[in-house]
Amino acid sequence: MHQEHALSGFSDKYNVTKLVYAEVYETAYQAITREKQIKNWKRSWKKRIIEELNPDWEDLSTKGGFFL
């Protein structure tokens, strides 16, 4: 969906086409809480967590798997 820019929004506006990091939670509340936490992080912190778990910045949407 993101690769084709099928919907307008963040991914279309900024040409985001790869999923390089994801976390899975049992509830929407947990996921939203974590998303808000990460949004407050410095860019360098975000890059470090991605590079620790996905050093080649592979597109996880094509791998069928996610990091927890």
N, C-alpha and C positions, 0 to 999 in steps of 0.2 A: 504494500500500500504506500509506504513512504518513498520507496524507490521510484514509483510512477508519479508521485506528487498528485495523487488522486483527490486529496482533500486539501483545501487551503488551510493554512495555519502555520505553526512554528516551523515544522519540517519543510514545508514548501517555501516559506519566506527566507529561511536561512540555508536552503539546499541541503538539508540533513538527509542522508540516504543510508547510513549505517547504524546498526545497533551494536555498540561496543561494550555496554555494561548494563546489567539488569539485576534486580533483586526481586524475589517472590515472597509475598506475605499472605497470611491466611485471611486477613480482613482489609477492607478498603481503608479503615481508620489507621491501621498499622502502616500501610503503604503511603498514605498521605502524610503521616507524621514523619516518616523517614525521608520522603521527598522534600519536605520543608526543611529538614535538618541539612540535607545535602545541598540544597539551594543556598544556604548560608555559608557554605565552605568556600575557601579560596580556590581559584582555578588550579593552582599547583597541587592542592590536596586531592581534587577530583582526578587530575591526570595521574597522580601516583597510584590511586586505588585501581584505576583502569589498567595501568601498565603492570601492576603486580599480578593481576588476574588474567589479563589479555594483552601481553606485551606486543603482539603484532597488530593490535587493533583490528582483529578479524571481525567481520560482520556476523554477529551471533544469530541474526534473523534467518540466515541461510544454513546455520548449523543445527537448528532445532533444539538448542540447549541454552540454558541461562545460568548465570552465576548466582549463588545464594549469598 
